Amino acid sequence: MLSMAWRNIIRNIRRSMITMAAITIGLASLLFLWAFNDGIHNNMTRNMQDSIVGSIQIHQQGYFRSPRLSRYIHQPQQVLTALHQAGVDDYASELQDFALAAGDDVSEGLVLVGVNPDHTLLTMPNKVDQGRWLRSDDDTACILGATSARNLGLHLGDDVVLLTEDRFGSLAAEKFTLVGIISSGEMGIDRGLAVIPLPFMQRWLGMEGRVSRILIQLPSERLEATYEALNAALSHENYEVMRWYDMYPMMQQWVELENVFYYIFLGVVLLIVGAGVMNTVLMSMLERVHEFGVMLALGCSRFSLAGMVLIESVMLGACGVIIGTVLGLSLVAWFHRVGIDLSGQMETIQRFYIDPVVHTEINTDHLLHTVTLVLLAALLAAIVPAWRVARLQPVDAIHHL
């Protein structure tokens, strides 16, 4: 049956090649679009984690929804033990508060973050394009986002007064020197953020030895397992362990929504593939009705004939899938290396944490789903022709013109 099915395919090689070309182009296009989509999403989520939130944060219960100095991590050693047991050796501690920043003539509300100048898991030090990052010997040094500095009318070396409350609820004010300005293009950094040295912020606000949150940076394949381990160890101890998408669910929902649109596009391509395969197999069947009648008269079973038609469809689909997969993955590999330059949309894409050059990446699940569904579409497209073959009557088929 395999050899007969193959001979039937090459009997009209032009029609078979057109069908395989449709499958190849459709599958290659889908794989490339998936890879572009996954590349953007992975780049966006990685940049957001690297720039602002980390992969996982640990806070005192209720801190994320209602941050205040009184909700600091009370037993840091307990958290460090849980981190060690979960296989996490690298982490960063931060202290966060809200402050009013005053320039010469205007003021602006800011999120005030104290970081260890020598050890931060975030990429903010790399985004300082004016001045410098904080140093370990800095006290009243400050980093502002470019938009905040512009709104306040501040330049490098200027004084900026920060007004906030300490741990006891008393007003605390201090004059800082602006030593660095961040211009990242990202909304969460360029506006509304001030960064100062953690040791000085702890002394200033009466928070010696205390931190608001602990950040962990992890590769995506370790995220869920580490989260489960930390959540099991700390959730009953009045701590909350949050993944990046628990803190910013809108980003994850956006990724999921875009994936839904790509699955709709996949459905359209599957309809085209199915129609093409069905047309080829049905035309081939109609041209061979007389041949099928003779085979039935000679004792060939209806099941065998229907199976042969199905095999033809699967062989057409498999050839198109193999070529399409090779072509699609070749495109993905090429653009993964050279990237796709989106710098023309620089201002738009940067505010969503997307780099100007996007490198294609393909999710293994998306690859397997696409290839499997295209093969399945080719198989299902042959059901109608196979059913018609199985219903042929030998005498009528032999006399068919």
Secondary structure by P-SEA (a helix, b strand, c coil): caaaaaaaaacaaaaaaaaaaaaaaaaaaaaaaaaaaaaaaaaaaaaaaacccccbbbcccccccccccccccccaaaaaaaaaaacccccccbbbbbbbbbcccbbbbbbbbbcccccccccccccccccccccccccccccccaaaaaaacccccbbbbbbbbcccccbbbbbbbbccccccccccccccbbbccaaaaaaaacccccccbbbbbbcccaaaaaaaaaaaacccccbbbbccccccaaaaaaaaaaaaaaaaaaaaaaaaaaaaaaaaaaaaaaacaaaaaaaaaacccaaaaaaaaaaaaaaaaaaaaaaaaaaaaaaaaaaaacccccccaaaaaaaaccccbbbbbbbaaaaaaaaaaaaaaaaaaaaaaaaaaaaccaaaaaacc
